[in-house]
């Protein structure tokens, strides 16, 4: 079972499909790890190549298997547009400890629609040392 802290550096995205008829896109990302979601800042007028360089921290426990990054375009008068999402498997980073900035495919309706670049660092929780004579935090009595 995996327990620890996952640090995600959301670097940038590129080749995103433009969802705007007039003007340029204002992309942002929603990062989801199990049931926890965090939102990046909006890259105002960044178009299809936004830069964020923002860090996010998730507490990981249990059977966490992937990080999902949903890319959205902020709209003022209508619902925000879904640009696509990247699903990043976390098993390798749990074993390696960290991954340098890497580009992951962004897909929408099973179609490639850009890339998102992230760096991942996993720090496992320290397991408490069990000393001789201690069991689950209890000390064994030595007097009989």
CORVENMO-V258119 format. One record per residue. N is the residue number from 1. OMEGA is omega in whole degrees, 0 to 359 (NA if undefined). Layout:
# CORVENMO-V258119
N&OMEGA ; N&OMEGA
This chain:
# CORVENMO-V258119
1&183 ; 2&174 ; 3&179 ; 4&183 ; 5&176 ; 6&176 ; 7&181 ; 8&173 ; 9&177 ; 10&187 ; 11&187 ; 12&172 ; 13&177 ; 14&178 ; 15&178 ; 16&177 ; 17&182 ; 18&181 ; 19&183 ; 20&176 ; 21&176 ; 22&179 ; 23&180 ; 24&184 ; 25&174 ; 26&187 ; 27&170 ; 28&183 ; 29&171 ; 30&181 ; 31&183 ; 32&176 ; 33&190 ; 34&182 ; 35&182 ; 36&179 ; 37&174 ; 38&185 ; 39&178 ; 40&172 ; 41&178 ; 42&178 ; 43&186 ; 44&178 ; 45&182 ; 46&179 ; 47&185 ; 48&181 ; 49&182 ; 50&174 ; 51&178 ; 52&186 ; 53&180 ; 54&179 ; 55&178 ; 56&181 ; 57&178 ; 58&171 ; 59&186 ; 60&174 ; 61&178 ; 62&187 ; 63&178 ; 64&185 ; 65&182 ; 66&173 ; 67&179 ; 68&177 ; 69&178 ; 70&178 ; 71&184 ; 72&175 ; 73&182 ; 74&176 ; 75&183 ; 76&189 ; 77&179 ; 78&178 ; 79&178 ; 80&181 ; 81&175 ; 82&182 ; 83&182 ; 84&180 ; 85&175 ; 86&176 ; 87&185 ; 88&177 ; 89&185 ; 90&180 ; 91&181 ; 92&180 ; 93&176 ; 94&180 ; 95&185 ; 96&182 ; 97&176 ; 98&176 ; 99&177 ; 100&179 ; 101&184 ; 102&178 ; 103&178 ; 104&181 ; 105&173 ; 106&181 ; 107&175 ; 108&183 ; 109&179 ; 110&179 ; 111&175 ; 112&179 ; 113&175 ; 114&180 ; 115&173 ; 116&182 ; 117&179 ; 118&173 ; 119&183 ; 120&175 ; 121&179 ; 122&176 ; 123&181 ; 124&175 ; 125&176 ; 126&177 ; 127&181 ; 128&179 ; 129&176 ; 130&181 ; 131&177 ; 132&178 ; 133&178 ; 134&181 ; 135&178 ; 136&179 ; 137&180 ; 138&177 ; 139&179 ; 140&179 ; 141&180 ; 142&179 ; 143&182 ; 144&NA
